Amino acid sequence: MFIALGIQLFVAVTYAAGKDDEHFSVDYCGMNCTQQEDGSWTACSGRNEECRCYHESGKKNGLCLSTTYIDFSQYGNPSDSDIAAASPRP
């Protein structure tokens, strides 16, 4: 049922996995979501509202997932002299 969603997530994770300075993760929140008669979707609760409903077009069932993306290239290199200069000294 969620083959297309799984493929999209796999492609996203595979793309990010090839880069050492990026991290992308997807976690299942332990619940599903469904489309209501009025077109709205049931809420995904838990994890401080990090969970969102992801569903395929035209489907009435979805998965509650939490996604995380971090671009480590925005941070300095750990061997940068500025970091060493800012370190506490004894």
Buried (B, 14 or more C-beta within 10 A) or exposed (E): EBEEBEEBBEEBEEEBEEEEEBEBEBEEBEBBBEBEEEEEBBEBEEEEEBBBBBBBEEEEBBBBBBBEEEEEEEEEEEEEEEEEEEEEEE
